């Protein structure tokens, strides 16, 4: 019974070590590919961030480039600009 337990523990240990080695190899490969991608991209500027504005009628937030600006207020659509500010 002792020999059987020894072999079971030994097999589990070998499988555990193989699993750790596989993870380390995959991590090394991923790091190498990530480095190549960074070199290929070079010094590209990061994408520009755009400020968000709130519709004066419904309160939804949307990018400033998609909003309508009328009379100093921002609107999400022409219909909401026509309706005017919400009465709360």
C-alpha positions as CSV (number, residue, x, y, z in Angstrom):
1,X,0.0,0.0,0.0
2,X,2.9,2.3,0.8
3,X,4.4,1.8,-2.7
4,X,1.1,2.7,-4.4
5,X,0.8,5.9,-2.4
6,X,4.4,6.8,-3.3
7,X,3.8,6.4,-7.0
8,X,0.5,8.4,-6.9
9,X,2.3,11.2,-5.1
10,X,5.2,11.0,-7.6
11,X,2.9,11.2,-10.6
12,X,0.9,14.1,-9.2
13,X,4.2,15.9,-8.5
14,X,5.5,15.3,-12.0
15,X,2.2,16.6,-13.5
16,X,2.4,19.7,-11.3
17,X,5.9,20.5,-12.4
18,X,5.0,20.0,-16.0
19,X,2.1,22.3,-15.7
20,X,4.2,25.0,-14.1
21,X,6.9,24.6,-16.9
22,X,4.2,24.9,-19.5
23,X,2.8,28.1,-18.0
24,X,6.3,29.6,-17.8
25,X,7.0,28.8,-21.5
26,X,3.7,30.3,-22.6
27,X,4.4,33.5,-20.6
28,X,7.8,33.8,-22.2
29,X,6.3,33.4,-25.6
30,X,3.6,36.0,-24.9
31,X,6.2,38.5,-23.6
32,X,8.3,38.0,-26.7
33,X,5.3,38.6,-29.0
34,X,4.3,41.7,-27.0
35,X,7.8,43.1,-27.4
36,X,7.6,42.7,-31.1
37,X,4.2,44.4,-31.3
38,X,5.5,47.4,-29.3
39,X,8.5,47.7,-31.6
40,X,6.3,47.5,-34.7
41,X,3.9,50.2,-33.4
42,X,6.8,52.5,-32.7
43,X,6.1,55.9,-31.3
44,X,2.5,56.4,-32.3
45,X,0.7,59.0,-30.2
46,X,-2.1,57.7,-27.9
47,X,-5.6,58.2,-29.1
48,X,-7.0,61.5,-28.1
49,X,-9.6,61.7,-25.4
50,X,-12.8,63.6,-26.0
51,X,-14.8,65.4,-23.4
52,X,-18.3,64.4,-22.6
53,X,-21.3,66.8,-22.4
54,X,-24.8,66.4,-21.0
55,X,-28.0,67.0,-23.0
56,X,-30.0,69.9,-21.4
57,X,-33.3,68.1,-22.0
58,X,-32.8,64.4,-21.2
59,X,-29.5,64.4,-19.3
60,X,-27.7,61.8,-21.4
61,X,-24.0,62.2,-21.7
62,X,-22.4,62.1,-25.2
63,X,-19.2,63.1,-26.8
64,X,-18.8,66.8,-27.5
65,X,-18.3,66.2,-31.3
66,X,-21.7,64.5,-31.5
67,X,-23.7,67.1,-29.5
68,X,-25.5,70.1,-30.8
69,X,-24.6,73.4,-29.3
70,X,-27.3,76.1,-29.3
71,X,-27.7,79.1,-27.1
72,X,-24.9,78.0,-24.9
73,X,-26.4,74.6,-24.1
74,X,-25.7,71.2,-25.4
75,X,-28.4,68.8,-26.9
76,X,-28.3,65.2,-28.0
77,X,-30.7,65.8,-31.0
78,X,-32.4,68.6,-32.9
79,X,-35.8,67.4,-31.3
80,X,-34.5,68.0,-27.8
81,X,-33.0,71.4,-28.8
82,X,-36.5,72.3,-30.1
83,X,-38.2,71.1,-26.9
84,X,-35.8,73.1,-24.7
85,X,-34.5,72.3,-21.2
86,X,-36.3,69.7,-19.1
87,X,-38.6,71.0,-16.4
88,X,-37.5,69.2,-13.3
